[in-house]
Amino acid sequence: MQELLNLNLYQFLMVFLRLGSAIMLMPGFMSSYISINIRLCTALTLTIVLIPIISPSLPVAPQNTTTLLTYILQEITIGVFLGVIMQVLYYALNLAGSLAGQAIGFGNAQIFDPTSQTQSIVVETFFSIIAITIIFLTDIHHLMISAIVDSYYLFPVEEPLPWGDMANQTSKMINASFIMGFKLGSPFVAFTIIFYTGMGLVSRLMPQLNIFFLSLPLQIYLGLGLLFITTPIIIMWFMHYFDEGLHPFLH
């Protein structure tokens, strides 16, 4: 009975450390409006459910404390790595929202973003809330949890961490996220270039016209119209990108 209890505690610890560390950083779960108690209960519940699935891939409980501490630190590191990767994928939409907000003229209109726990442009917060809602409505959060479960095949507990591969993957994800964010916000970048070019030509053709008085409301009206048209496409494109970004971690 004592051996069985020790084995169950060891398996619970190995699963909880990686899963809990990832959940604390996963999009949607790390939001400020979700209390730490709820996140902790979610991690504990998922750990209990997933132990029968993950336990066959766990090594035998080590007999010395040094090996156990090494396993603990590795599990926490892998969980943080997976959570950070998911956040990097999610930040592509934040960049698109920032570009859209600057193009519309809402650069100084900032509000607290509960998903990133920082002050951000209104459009950026708008995109974030829509994306989080779609993620949970379409069960993409199940895919995030599946990526954590399948990570035991990519990063076995008993093997040393592939620091080089993890750093390389992180840099690739950051680069891809920046490119995708710029692609998502490209309609607003084009709108900014065309709008300010047109305003410049108008100011040269009609010097007596107060171009600043005319341009701001026109920029807001046209920008909001463009936002209304492009928001469904941006969200769908982002969901596809987020889904594809998790596939390398699925077994």
Buried (B, 14 or more C-beta within 10 A) or exposed (E): EEEEEEBEEBBBBBBBBBBBBBBBBBBBBBBEEEEEEEBBEBBBEBBEEBBEEBBEBBEEBBEEEEEBEBBEEBBBBBBBBBBBBBBBBBBBBBBBBBBBBBBBBBEEEBBEBBBBEEEBBBBBBBBBBBBBEBBEEEEBBEBBBBBBBBBBEBBEBEEEBEEEEBEEBBEEBBEBBBEBBBBBBBBBBEBBEEBEEEBEEBBEEEEEEEBEEBBEEEBEEBBBEBBEEBBEEBBEBBBEBBBEBBEEBEE
